[in-house]
Amino acid sequence: MAKVKKAPASRERRRRILKRAKGYRTARGSLIRLATEAVERGLAYAYRDRKVRKRDFRSLWITRIGAACKEEGLSYSHFIDGLRKAQVELNRKILADLAVRDRSVFQELVKVAQAAGKK
């Protein structure tokens, strides 16, 4: 039987790991065992934090909407409930952007929400 040569595959695997570890300090950027651990941990954090980022942004949007509603004399929960009853389907990202950048449109939405909430 012919001898199986694994060197090209293993070298490629190591090269790929070290390429991902580029920029890591000390041995984590040059030694394969430490680089592998560092890269795997970094990928795990990246996966986790993609989900955390969504959570953080939603929290920020809710805070901005709530602050803008308070200035108009309405609570966040009453505002959202009023919009839902008025069948206004704007997500929190858009509502927060309107609250920060286009105050007049946001005030109109508050009026719509108050009117729908009183019905």
N, C-alpha and C positions, 0 to 999 in steps of 0.2 A: 504494500500500500504506500501511497505517496505521503510524504510528511506534510502535515497541515501547518501552514505558516500563519500565526495569529498576530504577528508583529504589526502589520499595517492597520488592522482593525483596532488593536489596543492603543497604538500610537495616536490614531485619529480620535479615539475616545478621550485620551488624556489631553490632547491638543484642544479639543472642544471645551473641556472643563477649565483648562488654564486660560483660554480665551475669554470665558465668562468671568473668570476671577481677575481679569486685568484691572489694575487700579487698586486692588486690595493691598493692604500694607503688610510688610514683613513676609513671613513664610506662607501666609495664606494666599499670596499671589504667585508663589513659585513652586511650592511643594505639593505634589498631586494629592496626597492624603488630606492635608489641611485645606487645600483649595476645594476639594470635593465637599467636605463638611460645610465650608463657608458658602459655597454656591448653593447647595441644597437648602441650607437654612435661609439664605437670601430669597430663594424662589418660594419657600413656604411663607415667609413674611410678605412677599409681594402678592401672593394669592390671597392671603388673609386680609391684607390692607386694601385690596381693591374693593372688598365688601365693606370694610370699615369706612372708606372714603365716601361711599354712597350714604351710609348712616350719618356721617358727620355733616355732609352737605344738606341732607334733609333737615337735620336739627338746626342748622344755620338758617335755612329758608323759613322754618317755622318761627324762629326767634325774630327774624326781620318782619315777617307778616304780623306777628303778635305785637311788636313795638309800634308798627304803623297803625294797627287797629286801635291800640290804646290812645294814640293821639286823636283818633276820630271818635273816641268815647264808646268803643265796642270791644268786647273780649274776642280773643282768637277763636274760641270754640263757637261762639254765637255767629261770628263772621263766616266760618267754614260751614256751619249748619245752614245759615241763610243762603249761601251760594249753592249748596246742595239742593235746597228746597226750590230755589229759583232756576235750577237745572243749568247753572253756569259751570261748565266743565273745563276749568283752568287748573293746571297742576300747581303745586307749591313753588316750583322753580320759577314759573312765569309770574305768579302772584308776588313773589319776593322781588323779582326784577322790576315789576310795575311799582311796588311800594318804594323802591329806592330811586328809580329813574324817572317815572312818569306819575307824579303824585295826583294829578287831576283825574286820570283814568282810575287810579286806585280808589279815590274818593267816590267816584261814580259806582264802583263795585261795592263799596261799603253801603251806599244808599240802596242799591239793589238787594243786598243781603239783609239790611234792616227791614225793608219792605216785605221781603219774603218771610222773614222771621216773625213778623207780626200777624201774618195770615193764619 
